[in-house]
């Protein structure tokens, strides 16, 4: 038993301050857009605009034959796309 505890202590020391294997790494903007595009039905309209004179983006995604709500302005286009998807996905056809 003592040998086992000593071995665990050595392994713990060797790891130092390393993060556990289940630590989730945030998605990049490109990965987030790719994930969203895989969820938004292919029949939906998608528009992504950069606001003139700013670095802000807004997006629109909606089902055919419906009016969708534009997203708020976001600095990341992926956040704008996610915003409009959340607003309009309840009207899926």
Biopython code that builds the backbone (N, CA, C, O; Angstrom):
import numpy as np
from Bio.PDB.StructureBuilder import StructureBuilder

atoms = [
    (1, "UNK", "N", (0.827, -1.187, 0.000)),
    (1, "UNK", "CA", (0.000, 0.000, 0.000)),
    (1, "UNK", "C", (0.874, 1.254, 0.000)),
    (1, "UNK", "O", (0.593, 2.196, -0.741)),
    (2, "UNK", "N", (1.906, 1.280, 0.802)),
    (2, "UNK", "CA", (2.784, 2.438, 0.885)),
    (2, "UNK", "C", (3.482, 2.676, -0.448)),
    (2, "UNK", "O", (3.658, 3.817, -0.875)),
    (3, "UNK", "N", (3.877, 1.587, -1.098)),
    (3, "UNK", "CA", (4.545, 1.711, -2.388)),
    (3, "UNK", "C", (3.605, 2.339, -3.423)),
    (3, "UNK", "O", (4.039, 3.142, -4.249)),
    (4, "UNK", "N", (2.342, 1.981, -3.378)),
    (4, "UNK", "CA", (1.351, 2.529, -4.291)),
    (4, "UNK", "C", (1.163, 4.026, -4.048)),
    (4, "UNK", "O", (1.098, 4.797, -5.005)),
    (5, "UNK", "N", (1.074, 4.447, -2.799)),
    (5, "UNK", "CA", (0.934, 5.867, -2.477)),
    (5, "UNK", "C", (2.162, 6.655, -2.921)),
    (5, "UNK", "O", (2.037, 7.774, -3.418)),
    (6, "UNK", "N", (3.335, 6.081, -2.745)),
    (6, "UNK", "CA", (4.562, 6.732, -3.160)),
    (6, "UNK", "C", (4.581, 6.900, -4.684)),
    (6, "UNK", "O", (5.000, 7.940, -5.193)),
    (7, "UNK", "N", (4.130, 5.882, -5.401)),
    (7, "UNK", "CA", (4.084, 5.940, -6.856)),
    (7, "UNK", "C", (3.109, 7.028, -7.324)),
    (7, "UNK", "O", (3.415, 7.775, -8.254)),
    (8, "UNK", "N", (1.957, 7.118, -6.693)),
    (8, "UNK", "CA", (0.984, 8.156, -7.040)),
    (8, "UNK", "C", (1.544, 9.544, -6.768)),
    (8, "UNK", "O", (1.320, 10.464, -7.554)),
    (9, "UNK", "N", (2.266, 9.707, -5.674)),
    (9, "UNK", "CA", (2.869, 10.999, -5.342)),
    (9, "UNK", "C", (3.905, 11.392, -6.389)),
    (9, "UNK", "O", (3.989, 12.559, -6.771)),
    (10, "UNK", "N", (4.687, 10.433, -6.853)),
    (10, "UNK", "CA", (5.689, 10.720, -7.880)),
    (10, "UNK", "C", (5.014, 11.125, -9.195)),
    (10, "UNK", "O", (5.471, 12.053, -9.863)),
    (11, "UNK", "N", (3.942, 10.441, -9.565)),
    (11, "UNK", "CA", (3.233, 10.780, -10.790)),
    (11, "UNK", "C", (2.619, 12.168, -10.693)),
    (11, "UNK", "O", (2.635, 12.934, -11.657)),
    (12, "UNK", "N", (2.085, 12.480, -9.535)),
    (12, "UNK", "CA", (1.490, 13.795, -9.324)),
    (12, "UNK", "C", (2.551, 14.882, -9.421)),
    (12, "UNK", "O", (2.310, 15.932, -10.017)),
    (13, "UNK", "N", (3.717, 14.641, -8.842)),
    (13, "UNK", "CA", (4.813, 15.602, -8.884)),
    (13, "UNK", "C", (5.280, 15.795, -10.326)),
    (13, "UNK", "O", (5.565, 16.919, -10.739)),
    (14, "UNK", "N", (5.361, 14.709, -11.091)),
    (14, "UNK", "CA", (5.809, 14.783, -12.478)),
    (14, "UNK", "C", (4.848, 15.600, -13.342)),
    (14, "UNK", "O", (5.270, 16.264, -14.289)),
    (15, "UNK", "N", (3.576, 15.551, -13.018)),
    (15, "UNK", "CA", (2.590, 16.316, -13.784)),
    (15, "UNK", "C", (2.692, 17.804, -13.492)),
    (15, "UNK", "O", (2.338, 18.618, -14.345)),
    (16, "UNK", "N", (3.151, 18.168, -12.349)),
    (16, "UNK", "CA", (3.258, 19.574, -11.986)),
    (16, "UNK", "C", (1.907, 20.250, -12.010)),
    (16, "UNK", "O", (0.945, 19.755, -11.421)),
    (17, "UNK", "N", (1.834, 21.364, -12.680)),
    (17, "UNK", "CA", (0.584, 22.128, -12.755)),
    (17, "UNK", "C", (-0.158, 21.880, -14.056)),
    (17, "UNK", "O", (-0.977, 22.704, -14.465)),
    (18, "UNK", "N", (0.108, 20.780, -14.702)),
    (18, "UNK", "CA", (-0.560, 20.480, -15.969)),
    (18, "UNK", "C", (-2.064, 20.345, -15.760)),
    (18, "UNK", "O", (-2.528, 19.877, -14.721)),
    (19, "UNK", "N", (-2.812, 20.767, -16.780)),
    (19, "UNK", "CA", (-4.262, 20.673, -16.705)),
    (19, "UNK", "C", (-4.699, 19.231, -16.897)),
    (19, "UNK", "O", (-4.015, 18.443, -17.550)),
    (20, "UNK", "N", (-5.820, 18.903, -16.334)),
    (20, "UNK", "CA", (-6.375, 17.566, -16.500)),
    (20, "UNK", "C", (-6.768, 17.313, -17.945)),
    (20, "UNK", "O", (-6.925, 18.258, -18.719)),
    (21, "UNK", "N", (-6.925, 16.082, -18.310)),
    (21, "UNK", "CA", (-7.228, 15.728, -19.690)),
    (21, "UNK", "C", (-8.624, 16.138, -20.134)),
    (21, "UNK", "O", (-8.899, 16.151, -21.334)),
    (22, "UNK", "N", (-9.502, 16.469, -19.219)),
    (22, "UNK", "CA", (-10.868, 16.847, -19.577)),
    (22, "UNK", "C", (-11.055, 18.357, -19.710)),
    (22, "UNK", "O", (-12.181, 18.826, -19.872)),
    (23, "UNK", "N", (-9.981, 19.109, -19.646)),
    (23, "UNK", "CA", (-10.090, 20.561, -19.741)),
    (23, "UNK", "C", (-10.534, 20.937, -21.153)),
    (23, "UNK", "O", (-9.890, 20.555, -22.131)),
    (24, "UNK", "N", (-11.621, 21.676, -21.260)),
    (24, "UNK", "CA", (-12.166, 22.047, -22.564)),
    (24, "UNK", "C", (-11.496, 23.305, -23.095)),
    (24, "UNK", "O", (-11.426, 24.325, -22.411)),
    (25, "UNK", "N", (-11.008, 23.216, -24.317)),
    (25, "UNK", "CA", (-10.380, 24.355, -24.982)),
    (25, "UNK", "C", (-11.465, 25.105, -25.747)),
    (25, "UNK", "O", (-12.243, 24.478, -26.466)),
    (26, "UNK", "N", (-11.540, 26.427, -25.614)),
    (26, "UNK", "CA", (-12.580, 27.180, -26.327)),
    (26, "UNK", "C", (-12.429, 27.026, -27.842)),
    (26, "UNK", "O", (-11.317, 26.886, -28.352)),
    (27, "UNK", "N", (-13.547, 27.053, -28.547)),
    (27, "UNK", "CA", (-13.524, 26.959, -29.993)),
    (27, "UNK", "C", (-12.990, 28.247, -30.599)),
    (27, "UNK", "O", (-13.214, 29.330, -30.060)),
    (28, "UNK", "N", (-12.289, 28.132, -31.714)),
    (28, "UNK", "CA", (-11.895, 29.327, -32.454)),
    (28, "UNK", "C", (-13.124, 29.862, -33.169)),
    (28, "UNK", "O", (-14.146, 29.181, -33.248)),
    (29, "UNK", "N", (-13.029, 31.077, -33.688)),
    (29, "UNK", "CA", (-14.155, 31.662, -34.411)),
    (29, "UNK", "C", (-14.528, 30.798, -35.616)),
    (29, "UNK", "O", (-15.710, 30.580, -35.882)),
    (30, "UNK", "N", (-13.530, 30.309, -36.337)),
    (30, "UNK", "CA", (-13.797, 29.458, -37.492)),
    (30, "UNK", "C", (-14.478, 28.152, -37.119)),
    (30, "UNK", "O", (-15.396, 27.707, -37.809)),
    (31, "UNK", "N", (-14.033, 27.536, -36.031)),
    (31, "UNK", "CA", (-14.652, 26.293, -35.571)),
    (31, "UNK", "C", (-16.091, 26.528, -35.137)),
    (31, "UNK", "O", (-16.966, 25.694, -35.372)),
    (32, "UNK", "N", (-16.327, 27.675, -34.499)),
    (32, "UNK", "CA", (-17.674, 28.004, -34.033)),
    (32, "UNK", "C", (-18.612, 28.210, -35.222)),
    (32, "UNK", "O", (-19.751, 27.741, -35.202)),
    (33, "UNK", "N", (-18.137, 28.913, -36.265)),
    (33, "UNK", "CA", (-18.957, 29.121, -37.460)),
    (33, "UNK", "C", (-19.242, 27.784, -38.131)),
    (33, "UNK", "O", (-20.371, 27.522, -38.546)),
    (34, "UNK", "N", (-18.220, 26.937, -38.239)),
    (34, "UNK", "CA", (-18.409, 25.614, -38.850)),
    (34, "UNK", "C", (-19.459, 24.800, -38.096)),
    (34, "UNK", "O", (-20.309, 24.155, -38.711)),
    (35, "UNK", "N", (-19.399, 24.829, -36.774)),
    (35, "UNK", "CA", (-20.377, 24.102, -35.947)),
    (35, "UNK", "C", (-21.783, 24.659, -36.170)),
    (35, "UNK", "O", (-22.740, 23.896, -36.302)),
    (36, "UNK", "N", (-21.910, 25.990, -36.213)),
    (36, "UNK", "CA", (-23.222, 26.606, -36.421)),
    (36, "UNK", "C", (-23.779, 26.281, -37.807)),
    (36, "UNK", "O", (-24.965, 25.985, -37.945)),
    (37, "UNK", "N", (-22.930, 26.335, -38.829)),
    (37, "UNK", "CA", (-23.400, 26.047, -40.181)),
    (37, "UNK", "C", (-23.848, 24.603, -40.330)),
    (37, "UNK", "O", (-24.701, 24.304, -41.166)),
    (38, "UNK", "N", (-23.283, 23.703, -39.529)),
    (38, "UNK", "CA", (-23.725, 22.310, -39.579)),
    (38, "UNK", "C", (-25.085, 22.133, -38.907)),
    (38, "UNK", "O", (-25.777, 21.148, -39.164)),
    (39, "UNK", "N", (-25.469, 23.068, -38.058)),
    (39, "UNK", "CA", (-26.754, 22.983, -37.344)),
    (39, "UNK", "C", (-27.878, 23.730, -38.044)),
    (39, "UNK", "O", (-29.043, 23.348, -37.937)),
    (40, "UNK", "N", (-27.532, 24.795, -38.761)),
    (40, "UNK", "CA", (-28.552, 25.591, -39.442)),
    (40, "UNK", "C", (-28.985, 24.831, -40.696)),
    (40, "UNK", "O", (-28.138, 24.457, -41.507)),
    (41, "UNK", "N", (-30.278, 24.598, -40.868)),
    (41, "UNK", "CA", (-30.759, 23.834, -42.038)),
    (41, "UNK", "C", (-30.292, 24.478, -43.347)),
    (41, "UNK", "O", (-30.235, 25.704, -43.449)),
    (42, "UNK", "N", (-29.959, 23.656, -44.349)),
    (42, "UNK", "CA", (-29.464, 24.178, -45.626)),
    (42, "UNK", "C", (-30.466, 25.072, -46.354)),
    (42, "UNK", "O", (-30.064, 25.897, -47.175)),
    (43, "UNK", "N", (-31.746, 24.925, -46.074)),
    (43, "UNK", "CA", (-32.765, 25.732, -46.751)),
    (43, "UNK", "C", (-32.870, 27.150, -46.188)),
    (43, "UNK", "O", (-33.528, 28.005, -46.781)),
    (44, "UNK", "N", (-32.229, 27.401, -45.059)),
    (44, "UNK", "CA", (-32.334, 28.709, -44.425)),
    (44, "UNK", "C", (-31.513, 29.767, -45.149)),
    (44, "UNK", "O", (-30.485, 29.467, -45.755)),
    (45, "UNK", "N", (-31.982, 31.010, -45.077)),
    (45, "UNK", "CA", (-31.243, 32.169, -45.564)),
    (45, "UNK", "C", (-30.223, 32.553, -44.502)),
    (45, "UNK", "O", (-30.547, 32.606, -43.316)),
    (46, "UNK", "N", (-28.984, 32.823, -44.929)),
    (46, "UNK", "CA", (-27.949, 33.279, -43.993)),
    (46, "UNK", "C", (-27.284, 34.516, -44.588)),
    (46, "UNK", "O", (-26.827, 34.492, -45.731)),
    (47, "UNK", "N", (-27.232, 35.591, -43.813)),
    (47, "UNK", "CA", (-26.549, 36.818, -44.218)),
    (47, "UNK", "C", (-25.610, 37.233, -43.091)),
    (47, "UNK", "O", (-25.963, 37.170, -41.914)),
    (48, "UNK", "N", (-24.427, 37.650, -43.467)),
    (48, "UNK", "CA", (-23.428, 38.100, -42.499)),
    (48, "UNK", "C", (-22.875, 39.422, -43.014)),
    (48, "UNK", "O", (-22.365, 39.488, -44.133)),
    (49, "UNK", "N", (-22.972, 40.466, -42.213)),
    (49, "UNK", "CA", (-22.540, 41.804, -42.630)),
    (49, "UNK", "C", (-21.588, 42.411, -41.619)),
    (49, "UNK", "O", (-21.752, 42.272, -40.407)),
    (50, "UNK", "N", (-20.583, 43.092, -42.162)),
    (50, "UNK", "CA", (-19.737, 43.906, -41.287)),
    (50, "UNK", "C", (-20.265, 45.329, -41.387)),
    (50, "UNK", "O", (-20.479, 45.846, -42.484)),
    (51, "UNK", "N", (-20.471, 45.950, -40.251)),
    (51, "UNK", "CA", (-21.016, 47.296, -40.215)),
    (51, "UNK", "C", (-20.004, 48.286, -40.794)),
    (51, "UNK", "O", (-18.830, 48.267, -40.422)),
    (52, "UNK", "N", (-20.450, 49.130, -41.684)),
    (52, "UNK", "CA", (-19.591, 50.099, -42.355)),
    (52, "UNK", "C", (-18.860, 50.987, -41.352)),
    (52, "UNK", "O", (-19.467, 51.565, -40.450)),
    (53, "UNK", "N", (-17.550, 51.080, -41.531)),
    (53, "UNK", "CA", (-16.736, 51.951, -40.691)),
    (53, "UNK", "C", (-16.424, 51.403, -39.309)),
    (53, "UNK", "O", (-15.820, 52.102, -38.495)),
    (54, "UNK", "N", (-16.822, 50.169, -39.026)),
    (54, "UNK", "CA", (-16.559, 49.574, -37.719)),
    (54, "UNK", "C", (-16.023, 48.158, -37.899)),
    (54, "UNK", "O", (-15.945, 47.648, -39.017)),
    (55, "UNK", "N", (-15.666, 47.551, -36.817)),
    (55, "UNK", "CA", (-15.245, 46.148, -36.839)),
    (55, "UNK", "C", (-16.379, 45.248, -36.353)),
    (55, "UNK", "O", (-16.166, 44.060, -36.110)),
    (56, "UNK", "N", (-17.574, 45.802, -36.211)),
    (56, "UNK", "CA", (-18.713, 45.054, -35.675)),
    (56, "UNK", "C", (-19.428, 44.280, -36.787)),
    (56, "UNK", "O", (-19.505, 44.729, -37.930)),
    (57, "UNK", "N", (-19.939, 43.128, -36.425)),
    (57, "UNK", "CA", (-20.662, 42.252, -37.345)),
    (57, "UNK", "C", (-22.084, 42.062, -36.860)),
    (57, "UNK", "O", (-22.368, 42.154, -35.665)),
    (58, "UNK", "N", (-22.981, 41.792, -37.809)),
    (58, "UNK", "CA", (-24.327, 41.342, -37.473)),
    (58, "UNK", "C", (-24.720, 40.284, -38.492)),
    (58, "UNK", "O", (-24.187, 40.245, -39.600)),
    (59, "UNK", "N", (-25.647, 39.439, -38.110)),
    (59, "UNK", "CA", (-26.031, 38.315, -38.956)),
    (59, "UNK", "C", (-27.539, 38.134, -38.948)),
    (59, "UNK", "O", (-28.250, 38.595, -38.055)),
    (60, "UNK", "N", (-27.994, 37.441, -39.985)),
    (60, "UNK", "CA", (-29.396, 37.082, -40.101)),
    (60, "UNK", "C", (-29.463, 35.656, -40.620)),
    (60, "UNK", "O", (-28.842, 35.333, -41.633)),
    (61, "UNK", "N", (-30.199, 34.813, -39.945)),
    (61, "UNK", "CA", (-30.456, 33.438, -40.389)),
    (61, "UNK", "C", (-31.920, 33.149, -40.100)),
    (61, "UNK", "O", (-32.387, 33.308, -38.972)),
    (62, "UNK", "N", (-32.642, 32.721, -41.139)),
    (62, "UNK", "CA", (-34.059, 32.430, -40.927)),
    (62, "UNK", "C", (-34.552, 31.403, -41.923)),
    (62, "UNK", "O", (-33.949, 31.192, -42.976)),
    (63, "UNK", "N", (-35.655, 30.771, -41.575)),
    (63, "UNK", "CA", (-36.290, 29.767, -42.425)),
    (63, "UNK", "C", (-36.875, 30.443, -43.662)),
    (63, "UNK", "O", (-37.192, 31.632, -43.629)),
    (64, "UNK", "N", (-37.020, 29.688, -44.755)),
    (64, "UNK", "CA", (-37.645, 30.252, -45.955)),
    (64, "UNK", "C", (-39.078, 30.717, -45.663)),
    (64, "UNK", "O", (-39.779, 30.148, -44.827)),
    (65, "UNK", "N", (-39.478, 31.750, -46.368)),
    (65, "UNK", "CA", (-40.838, 32.291, -46.250)),
    (65, "UNK", "C", (-41.155, 32.830, -44.858)),
    (65, "UNK", "O", (-42.324, 32.943, -44.489)),
    (66, "UNK", "N", (-40.127, 33.163, -44.087)),
    (66, "UNK", "CA", (-40.333, 33.821, -42.794)),
    (66, "UNK", "C", (-39.397, 35.016, -42.718)),
    (66, "UNK", "O", (-38.401, 35.092, -43.436)),
    (67, "UNK", "N", (-39.732, 35.939, -41.845)),
    (67, "UNK", "CA", (-38.838, 37.057, -41.560)),
    (67, "UNK", "C", (-38.068, 36.710, -40.300)),
    (67, "UNK", "O", (-38.663, 36.295, -39.305)),
    (68, "UNK", "N", (-36.786, 36.870, -40.328)),
    (68, "UNK", "CA", (-35.976, 36.585, -39.150)),
    (68, "UNK", "C", (-35.547, 37.863, -38.474)),
    (68, "UNK", "O", (-35.680, 38.952, -39.032)),
    (69, "UNK", "N", (-35.039, 37.726, -37.284)),
    (69, "UNK", "CA", (-34.533, 38.856, -36.516)),
    (69, "UNK", "C", (-33.012, 38.927, -36.668)),
    (69, "UNK", "O", (-32.321, 37.923, -36.493)),
    (70, "UNK", "N", (-32.498, 40.098, -36.989)),
    (70, "UNK", "CA", (-31.055, 40.310, -37.067)),
    (70, "UNK", "C", (-30.447, 40.178, -35.675)),
    (70, "UNK", "O", (-31.110, 40.427, -34.669)),
    (71, "UNK", "N", (-29.204, 39.791, -35.635)),
    (71, "UNK", "CA", (-28.475, 39.723, -34.366)),
    (71, "UNK", "C", (-28.124, 41.130, -33.908)),
    (71, "UNK", "O", (-28.232, 42.094, -34.665)),
    (72, "UNK", "N", (-27.705, 41.226, -32.664)),
    (72, "UNK", "CA", (-27.079, 42.455, -32.195)),
    (72, "UNK", "C", (-25.709, 42.546, -32.854)),
    (72, "UNK", "O", (-25.264, 41.591, -33.490)),
    (73, "UNK", "N", (-25.041, 43.678, -32.712)),
    (73, "UNK", "CA", (-23.690, 43.817, -33.245)),
    (73, "UNK", "C", (-22.702, 43.104, -32.330)),
    (73, "UNK", "O", (-22.773, 43.213, -31.106)),
    (74, "UNK", "N", (-21.771, 42.365, -32.957)),
    (74, "UNK", "CA", (-20.739, 41.632, -32.228)),
    (74, "UNK", "C", (-19.396, 41.860, -32.891)),
    (74, "UNK", "O", (-19.329, 42.102, -34.096)),
    (75, "UNK", "N", (-18.336, 41.786, -32.120)),
    (75, "UNK", "CA", (-16.990, 41.935, -32.670)),
    (75, "UNK", "C", (-16.540, 40.677, -33.408)),
    (75, "UNK", "O", (-15.658, 40.749, -34.263)),
    (76, "UNK", "N", (-17.123, 39.547, -33.096)),
    (76, "UNK", "CA", (-16.785, 38.272, -33.727)),
    (76, "UNK", "C", (-17.969, 37.841, -34.599)),
    (76, "UNK", "O", (-19.093, 37.755, -34.105)),
    (77, "UNK", "N", (-17.731, 37.566, -35.899)),
    (77, "UNK", "CA", (-18.850, 37.152, -36.753)),
    (77, "UNK", "C", (-19.525, 35.858, -36.277)),
    (77, "UNK", "O", (-20.721, 35.670, -36.499)),
    (78, "UNK", "N", (-18.779, 34.982, -35.637)),
    (78, "UNK", "CA", (-19.367, 33.741, -35.118)),
    (78, "UNK", "C", (-20.384, 34.047, -34.019)),
    (78, "UNK", "O", (-21.421, 33.389, -33.930)),
    (79, "UNK", "N", (-20.092, 35.035, -33.191)),
    (79, "UNK", "CA", (-21.038, 35.410, -32.137)),
    (79, "UNK", "C", (-22.313, 36.003, -32.735)),
    (79, "UNK", "O", (-23.409, 35.767, -32.226)),
    (80, "UNK", "N", (-22.171, 36.774, -33.815)),
    (80, "UNK", "CA", (-23.341, 37.342, -34.484)),
    (80, "UNK", "C", (-24.203, 36.232, -35.082)),
    (80, "UNK", "O", (-25.428, 36.265, -34.968)),
    (81, "UNK", "N", (-23.563, 35.249, -35.721)),
    (81, "UNK", "CA", (-24.311, 34.134, -36.307)),
    (81, "UNK", "C", (-25.017, 33.318, -35.231)),
    (81, "UNK", "O", (-26.162, 32.903, -35.410)),
    (82, "UNK", "N", (-24.333, 33.090, -34.115)),
    (82, "UNK", "CA", (-24.960, 32.346, -33.021)),
    (82, "UNK", "C", (-26.141, 33.112, -32.444)),
    (82, "UNK", "O", (-27.154, 32.510, -32.091)),
    (83, "UNK", "N", (-26.023, 34.421, -32.346)),
    (83, "UNK", "CA", (-27.093, 35.258, -31.819)),
    (83, "UNK", "C", (-28.354, 35.133, -32.682)),
    (83, "UNK", "O", (-29.446, 34.919, -32.155)),
    (84, "UNK", "N", (-28.208, 35.266, -33.995)),
    (84, "UNK", "CA", (-29.385, 35.173, -34.863)),
    (84, "UNK", "C", (-29.956, 33.760, -34.891)),
    (84, "UNK", "O", (-31.171, 33.592, -34.990)),
    (85, "UNK", "N", (-29.102, 32.740, -34.806)),
    (85, "UNK", "CA", (-29.578, 31.346, -34.761)),
    (85, "UNK", "C", (-30.426, 31.125, -33.515)),
    (85, "UNK", "O", (-31.485, 30.502, -33.582)),
    (86, "UNK", "N", (-29.962, 31.632, -32.387)),
    (86, "UNK", "CA", (-30.731, 31.469, -31.137)),
    (86, "UNK", "C", (-32.081, 32.188, -31.213)),
    (86, "UNK", "O", (-33.087, 31.690, -30.706)),
    (87, "UNK", "N", (-32.092, 33.354, -31.845)),
    (87, "UNK", "CA", (-33.337, 34.133, -31.939)),
    (87, "UNK", "C", (-34.353, 33.487, -32.867)),
    (87, "UNK", "O", (-35.556, 33.560, -32.618)),
    (88, "UNK", "N", (-33.881, 32.856, -33.932)),
    (88, "UNK", "CA", (-34.788, 32.420, -34.992)),
    (88, "UNK", "C", (-35.001, 30.921, -35.106)),
    (88, "UNK", "O", (-35.821, 30.484, -35.913)),
    (89, "UNK", "N", (-34.297, 30.128, -34.334)),
    (89, "UNK", "CA", (-34.414, 28.680, -34.513)),
    (89, "UNK", "C", (-35.740, 28.098, -34.040)),
    (89, "UNK", "O", (-36.086, 26.981, -34.426)),
    (90, "UNK", "N", (-36.485, 28.816, -33.222)),
    (90, "UNK", "CA", (-37.769, 28.297, -32.740)),
    (90, "UNK", "C", (-38.837, 28.306, -33.825)),
    (90, "UNK", "O", (-39.897, 27.704, -33.652)),
    (91, "UNK", "N", (-38.573, 28.982, -34.942)),
    (91, "UNK", "CA", (-39.542, 29.034, -36.022)),
    (91, "UNK", "C", (-39.155, 28.084, -37.147)),
    (91, "UNK", "O", (-39.534, 28.296, -38.299)),
    (92, "UNK", "N", (-38.391, 27.022, -36.813)),
    (92, "UNK", "CA", (-37.941, 26.068, -37.834)),
    (92, "UNK", "C", (-39.125, 25.469, -38.566)),
    (92, "UNK", "O", (-40.150, 25.138, -37.970)),
    (93, "UNK", "N", (-38.960, 25.339, -39.859)),
    (93, "UNK", "CA", (-40.028, 24.774, -40.700)),
    (93, "UNK", "C", (-39.588, 23.411, -41.191)),
    (93, "UNK", "O", (-40.329, 22.747, -41.916)),
]
sb = StructureBuilder()
sb.init_structure("model")
sb.init_model(0)
sb.init_chain("A")
sb.init_seg("    ")
for serial, (resi, resn, name, xyz) in enumerate(atoms, 1):
    if name == "N":
        sb.init_residue(resn, " ", resi, " ")
    sb.init_atom(name, np.array(xyz, "f"), 0.0, 1.0, " ", f" {name:<3s}", serial, name[0])
structure = sb.get_structure()
